[in-house]
Amino acid sequence: MAKIGIFKYDSTPIAAALWKNLGGNFHDLSQAICEFCDDSISNFNGNLTDSTLNRVVRIQVMPMNGMVDITVEDGGTGIQDLNNALRLAGQARKETPLNEHGFGLKHALAYVEDKGSYWEISTRTQEDAELNRYRKVHTPYSFSGEGEYHDGWIGSLGRTGTVIHFTCPMDIFNTLNPDTNKELTFDEQLAILKEHLRYVYADILQSGKARIEFISAKNGHPDWEVLQALMPQWDSSTRVVIPQQDYDLGTGAVKISCEYGCIKPSVENHNYYLGNMETSGVEVRINGRVVERGLMKAIWGRKVHNSENAFLVRVNLETNGFDVLPGTSNEKNGFRKGDRRLRKLFKWIRANVQIPNSCRESRECQLFRLLAEKKKKEPGMTRVSLEEGTFLTIGLHMRIDLFTCQNNKVTIYEGKVKKTKAIDVYQLKMYWDGCIEDGVPAEEGVLIGGSHSAEALALIQYVNRMTGPDGRRYNFRTTTWKDEGIA
């Protein structure tokens, strides 16, 4: 077919709609604040030889008239090219892999602006300092507009740097609360934000490459602290350290280091290193900044077993190259699936990391061991077994917490250190059915914990009215560690 003419079309993005949709990529306020911190830390890392910089990120969070006033300041070089910094996917001045996409700053600004916030960026370079001025841009975002020159400098960390200031409604601040069914105080949510920063930048803080200072209102007065790295507490007998080595992921070498083993579950943390399924598995960092955590099935093809709840692998990739790393999502909260460099990283992990046979939460393991020792002393007890396999006949090898046989009657246990939940009743039911399948039916199933939720108690009553695969009724009861005399 011959071309008979041309026509014009215009697909220029609608700025307001694009900006609004861009702001929907974050789940909570901490992700936005991390984007601001990423730019600061990237600037420090990209100017390692500049001794004049104050390598500090200072975060100030203050409640104010039903809103929350937040400032993130650094003592870096200032933003040399504001046009590029504000341009979607602007990559003209990428300094380190933390600037991989050119979306981070815009994502964060779009998030806070979409939620009804005012924002402004003030920045001062060496050139600005010599002219005794700084530059400022502010809400609303547009593809083109006018910035402002102001005299002097509003920063407090050095002669140059960047200050990002915004206000947000309290309901956006409340996104820091991971449990929407429980109301937390302002200070409790501040603690969650600080824990998140301590975790995300743990290796950077520990190395001293940057410092994060946090200022907040406490009892009506400013409270200042330097955030310390949030590191896991290892069970030293299980910890393995793989020294840093060069490894080619397919497009060039990175420096890769790793440590793994069982951790001691934290009783102080809100969200990290709790020794449970959600906080176990593999966490991968790039230059000390966490990118993705909880990886297990993607690497080994299976989910975390509850006997591995305290199993942790920490992998860190060190490089300033942009093309040698697995691609990350625009929000830096995960890797892009299907990347061949990611597949090669997973191959390295499988080759170098040994999953332990059991890495149960130390306190739970201790409690069941004490209970087992006590049961062994009871009259008529012929068998006491921890981590007893069930559903063996179909190759599943599920593990019962405690299996006993006394006077030819089998009793099985499912337990939690603290309060049990409804899902724990179903776990016990699965063990019961597995015993029937394996030809060793139980006479009694026991749910043990520090206490029991109302849902768990109600569900046990419901299940006890049902019959199992062999036509017998389920026979479940509850007890506590205290009732069993286990301290």
C-alpha positions in Angstrom: 0.0 0.0 0.0 1.3 3.5 -0.9 1.5 6.3 1.6 -1.1 8.9 0.6 -0.6 11.5 3.3 0.3 12.2 7.0 -1.6 13.4 10.0 -0.5 14.7 13.4 -1.3 13.4 16.8 -0.5 14.7 20.3 0.1 12.2 23.1 1.6 14.7 25.6 0.8 13.4 29.1 -1.8 15.2 31.2 0.4 16.4 34.0 -2.2 16.5 36.7 -3.5 13.0 36.0 0.0 11.5 35.6 1.2 13.1 38.8 -1.8 11.8 40.7 -1.3 8.2 39.5 2.4 8.4 40.2 1.6 9.1 43.8 -0.3 5.9 44.3 2.7 3.7 44.3 3.5 3.9 48.0 1.7 2.1 50.8 2.8 4.3 53.7 4.6 7.4 54.6 7.9 5.7 55.5 8.4 4.7 51.9 8.2 8.4 50.8 10.6 9.5 53.5 13.1 6.8 52.4 13.0 8.1 48.9 14.2 11.5 50.2 16.9 9.8 52.3 18.0 7.8 49.2 18.8 10.9 47.3 20.8 12.3 50.2 22.8 9.1 50.7 23.4 8.7 47.0 24.8 12.2 46.9 27.2 11.4 49.7 28.3 8.2 48.0 28.8 10.0 44.7 31.0 12.6 46.3 33.2 10.5 48.5 36.3 12.7 48.0 34.6 15.9 49.0 35.7 16.5 52.6 33.5 19.6 53.0 30.3 17.7 53.1 28.4 17.0 56.3 27.2 13.4 55.7 24.1 13.7 57.8 20.4 13.3 57.0 18.3 15.1 59.6 14.6 14.3 59.8 12.3 16.4 61.9 8.7 15.3 62.5 6.3 17.6 64.4 2.5 17.6 64.9 1.0 21.0 64.0 -2.7 22.0 64.0 -4.0 18.5 63.1 -1.3 18.1 60.5 2.2 16.7 60.6 5.1 18.9 59.6 8.1 17.0 58.2 11.5 18.2 57.1 14.3 16.1 55.6 17.6 17.9 55.3 21.1 16.8 54.2 24.5 18.4 54.3 25.4 17.3 50.7 26.4 19.2 47.6 22.9 20.5 46.8 21.0 19.7 43.7 23.1 20.8 40.7 20.3 20.3 38.1 16.8 20.9 39.4 15.4 20.5 35.9 16.7 16.9 35.8 15.7 16.3 39.4 12.1 17.2 38.8 11.8 15.6 35.4 10.0 12.2 35.4 12.6 9.5 34.7 15.3 12.2 34.6 18.7 10.3 34.7 21.1 12.9 33.4 22.9 13.1 36.7 22.7 9.6 38.2 25.3 9.4 41.0 24.8 5.8 42.3 22.4 2.9 41.9 20.0 4.6 44.3 19.2 6.9 41.4 18.6 4.0 39.1 15.2 5.1 37.8 15.0 8.8 38.1 11.5 8.4 39.7 12.3 8.3 43.4 12.0 12.0 44.3 9.0 12.5 42.1 7.3 9.4 43.5 7.7 10.8 47.0 6.5 14.3 46.1 3.5 12.9 44.2 2.6 10.8 47.1 2.5 13.6 49.6 0.9 16.1 47.3 -1.8 13.6 46.3 -2.7 13.2 49.9 -3.3 16.9 50.4 0.2 18.0 51.4 2.2 21.1 50.7 5.8 20.5 49.7 8.9 22.6 48.9 12.5 21.8 48.0 15.2 24.2 48.9 18.7 23.5 47.7 22.1 25.2 47.7 25.2 24.3 45.7 28.7 25.7 46.0 27.9 28.1 43.3 24.7 29.3 45.1 26.7 29.7 48.3 29.2 32.0 46.6 26.3 34.1 45.5 24.7 34.0 49.0 21.4 32.4 47.7 19.5 29.2 47.5 16.9 28.0 45.0 13.4 26.8 45.9 10.5 25.0 44.1 7.2 24.1 45.6 3.7 22.8 45.2 1.9 22.3 42.8 4.0 20.1 40.5 4.0 21.0 36.8 6.1 20.0 33.8 7.3 23.5 33.5 7.2 26.5 35.9 9.2 29.0 37.8 11.6 28.4 40.7 12.5 31.1 43.2 15.8 32.5 44.3 16.1 33.4 48.0 19.0 35.1 49.8 21.0 33.4 52.5 20.4 29.7 53.4 17.7 28.0 55.6 19.8 24.8 56.1 21.5 24.0 59.3 23.9 21.2 58.4 26.4 23.1 56.3 27.2 25.7 53.6 25.5 23.5 51.0 22.8 20.9 51.0 19.1 20.3 50.4 16.0 20.7 52.5 12.7 19.1 51.7 9.8 20.2 53.7 6.2 19.1 53.5 3.0 18.9 55.6 0.7 15.9 55.5 -2.8 15.2 57.0 -2.8 13.0 60.1 -4.5 10.1 58.3 -1.4 9.9 56.0 0.9 9.9 59.1 -1.3 7.1 60.4 -0.3 4.8 57.5 2.8 4.1 59.6 0.6 1.9 61.7 0.7 -1.7 60.2 -2.3 -2.8 62.2 -5.4 -0.8 61.3 -7.4 -2.5 64.0 -5.3 -1.0 66.7 -4.9 2.7 67.4 -1.4 3.9 68.1 -0.3 7.1 69.7 1.8 9.6 67.8 4.9 8.6 69.6 4.3 4.9 68.9 4.0 5.6 65.2 7.2 7.7 65.4 8.9 4.6 66.9 7.7 2.5 63.9 9.1 5.1 61.5 12.5 5.2 63.2 12.6 1.4 63.3 12.0 1.3 59.5 14.8 3.8 58.8 17.1 1.9 61.1 16.3 -1.3 59.2 16.4 0.0 55.6 19.7 1.8 56.1 21.2 -0.6 58.7 24.5 -1.4 56.9 25.0 2.2 55.9 24.5 3.5 59.5 26.8 0.8 60.9 29.5 1.5 58.4 29.5 5.3 59.3 29.1 6.3 55.6 26.1 8.4 56.6 24.3 9.4 59.8 20.6 9.8 60.3 19.5 12.2 63.0 15.9 12.3 64.1 14.1 15.2 65.8 10.5 14.8 67.1 8.2 16.3 69.6 8.1 14.5 72.9 6.0 15.8 75.7 5.9 19.1 73.9 9.6 19.5 73.6 12.0 18.6 70.7 13.7 15.2 71.2 16.9 14.6 69.2 18.6 11.3 68.6 21.1 9.6 66.3 19.5 6.5 64.8 21.5 3.3 65.4 21.6 0.5 62.9 18.9 -2.2 63.4 20.8 -5.5 63.2 19.6 -9.0 64.0 20.6 -10.8 67.1 22.2 -14.0 65.9 22.3 -17.3 67.6 26.1 -17.4 67.5 26.2 -21.2 67.2 24.4 -21.1 63.9 25.7 -18.0 62.3 27.8 -18.4 59.1 29.7 -15.4 57.5 30.7 -15.6 53.8 33.4 -12.9 53.3 33.0 -10.4 50.5 33.9 -11.8 47.0 33.7 -10.6 43.4 30.9 -12.3 41.5 29.7 -11.6 38.0 25.9 -11.6 37.7 26.2 -11.7 33.9 27.0 -8.1 33.0 29.9 -7.3 35.3 31.3 -8.1 38.7 29.8 -6.9 42.0 31.1 -7.4 45.4 28.8 -9.8 47.3 28.8 -10.6 51.0 26.5 -12.8 53.0 25.7 -13.9 56.5 23.1 -16.4 57.6 21.8 -18.5 60.4 19.2 -18.4 63.1 18.3 -15.2 65.0 17.0 -14.6 68.4 13.5 -13.2 68.0 13.2 -9.6 69.1 10.7 -8.6 71.8 11.3 -4.9 71.2 10.9 -4.5 67.5 7.6 -3.7 65.8 8.1 -5.1 62.4 11.6 -6.6 61.9 13.6 -9.6 63.1 10.6 -11.1 65.0 11.5 -14.7 64.3 8.2 -15.3 62.5 7.3 -16.2 58.9 6.9 -12.6 57.8 10.4 -11.5 58.9 12.4 -14.6 58.0 13.9 -15.7 54.8 16.4 -13.7 52.6 16.9 -10.0 52.6 18.9 -8.5 49.8 20.6 -5.1 50.0 22.4 -2.9 47.5 25.2 -0.9 48.9 23.7 -1.4 52.4 20.2 -0.3 51.5 17.6 -3.0 51.7 15.6 -3.7 48.5 13.7 -6.9 49.1 13.1 -9.2 52.0 11.2 -12.3 52.8 12.6 -14.2 49.8 12.4 -17.9 50.2 10.1 -19.5 47.7 11.6 -17.5 44.8 15.0 -18.9 45.7 14.3 -22.4 46.9 10.9 -23.1 45.4 9.1 -23.5 48.7 7.7 -21.4 51.5 9.2 -21.0 54.9 8.4 -23.9 57.2 7.4 -22.9 60.7 10.5 -24.7 62.0 12.5 -22.1 60.0 10.8 -19.0 61.3 14.1 -17.8 62.8 16.2 -18.5 59.7 17.6 -15.4 58.1 20.0 -14.7 55.2 21.4 -11.2 54.7 23.0 -10.5 51.3 24.6 -7.3 50.3 25.8 -6.3 46.8 28.4 -3.5 46.6 28.9 -1.6 43.4 28.6 1.9 41.8 27.8 0.4 38.4 24.3 0.7 37.1 24.2 -2.2 34.6 25.7 -5.0 36.7 22.8 -5.2 39.2 19.4 -6.9 39.0 16.8 -4.4 38.1 14.6 -3.0 40.9 11.1 -1.7 41.0 10.6 2.0 40.7 9.7 2.1 44.4 12.9 0.2 45.4 10.8 -2.3 47.4 11.6 -5.3 45.2 13.5 -6.7 42.2 12.1 -7.0 38.7 11.1 -10.7 38.2 12.6 -12.4 35.2 15.9 -10.4 35.3 18.7 -12.9 34.4 21.0 -11.2 36.8 18.5 -11.8 39.6 18.3 -15.5 38.6 22.1 -15.7 38.8 22.0 -14.1 42.2 19.5 -16.7 43.4 21.8 -19.4 42.0 24.7 -18.0 44.0 22.5 -18.0 47.2 21.4 -21.6 46.7 25.0 -22.7 46.1 26.4 -20.9 49.2 23.7 -21.0 51.8 22.7 -24.1 53.6 19.2 -24.2 55.1 19.3 -25.7 58.6 17.3 -28.7 59.4 15.6 -26.8 62.1 15.8 -23.1 63.1 12.8 -22.8 65.3 12.2 -19.7 67.4 14.5 -20.2 70.3 11.9 -19.5 73.0 9.3 -21.8 71.5 11.9 -24.5 71.1 13.0 -24.1 74.7 9.4 -24.3 76.0 8.6 -27.5 74.0 11.9 -29.1 75.1 11.0 -28.4 78.7 7.5 -29.8 78.2 8.9 -32.9 76.5 11.3 -33.5 79.4 8.4 -33.2 81.8 6.2 -35.6 79.8 8.9 -38.2 79.7 8.7 -38.6 83.5 4.9 -39.3 83.5 3.8 -42.9 84.2 2.9 -45.0 81.1 4.8 -42.7 78.7 6.5 -44.7 76.0 7.3 -42.1 73.4 7.9 -38.3 73.4 9.0 -36.8 70.1 9.7 -33.2 69.1 9.1 -32.2 65.4 7.4 -35.4 64.6 6.7 -35.9 60.9 3.2 -36.3 59.6 1.5 -36.9 56.2 4.6 -39.0 55.5 2.5 -41.4 53.4 2.0 -38.7 50.8 5.5 -37.2 51.1 4.7 -33.9 52.8 6.7 -34.4 56.0 4.7 -31.8 58.0 6.1 -31.4 61.5 4.0 -31.7 64.7 5.4 -29.6 67.6 5.2 -32.4 70.1 4.0 -36.0 69.8 3.5 -38.3 72.8 2.2 -41.8 73.4 1.1 -42.7 76.9 -0.7 -45.9 77.7 -1.1 -46.5 74.0 -2.9 -43.2 73.5 -1.4 -40.6 71.1 -1.6 -36.9 72.0 -0.3 -34.2 69.6 0.5 -30.6 70.4 0.5 -27.3 68.5 1.8 -24.3 70.3 2.8 -20.7 70.3 4.9 -18.7 72.8 2.3 -16.1 73.3 -1.4 -15.9 72.4 -2.8 -18.5 70.0 -5.0 -17.6 67.0 -7.7 -19.3 65.0 -5.2 -20.4 62.4 -3.3 -22.4 65.0 -6.5 -24.5 65.5 -6.5 -25.3 61.8 -2.8 -26.2 62.1 -3.6 -28.7 64.9 -6.5 -30.1 62.7 -4.1 -30.6 59.9 -1.7 -32.6 62.2 -4.7 -34.7 63.4 -5.7 -35.5 59.8 -2.1 -36.4 59.0 -1.8 -38.8 61.9 -4.9 -40.6 60.6 -3.5 -40.7 57.1 -0.3 -42.2 58.5 -2.1 -44.8 60.5 -1.3 -43.4 64.0 -4.5 -41.6 64.9 -4.4 -39.3 67.9 -6.7 -39.5 70.9 -6.3 -35.9 71.8 -5.0 -32.7 70.3 -3.7 -29.9 72.5 -3.3 -26.2 71.7 -0.8 -24.7 74.0 0.2 -21.0 74.4 0.8 -18.2 76.7 -2.9 -17.4 76.4 -5.7 -18.0 73.8 -7.7 -15.6 71.7 -11.5 -15.7 71.8 -11.4 -16.7 68.1 -9.2 -19.8 68.9 -11.4 -20.9 71.8 -14.6 -20.5 69.7 -13.1 -22.4 66.8 -12.0 -25.3 69.0 -15.6 -25.7 70.2 -16.8 -25.6 66.6 -14.2 -28.2 65.3 -14.9 -30.5 68.2 -18.5 -31.0 66.8 -17.0 -32.2 63.5 -15.7 -35.6 62.5 -12.4 -36.4 61.0 -11.5 -38.5 58.0 -11.8 -41.7 60.1 -15.4 -40.8 61.3 -14.3 -39.9 64.9 -14.9 -36.5 66.3 -12.0 -34.2 66.8 -11.0 -34.0 70.5 -9.1 -30.7 71.0 -8.4 -28.8 74.2 -6.4 -25.8 75.3 -3.8 -25.3 78.0 -1.1 -22.7 78.8 2.6 -23.0 79.5 1.8 -21.8 83.0 -0.9 -24.5 83.5 1.8 -27.1 82.4 4.2 -25.7 84.9 6.6 -24.5 82.2 8.2 -21.1 83.1 
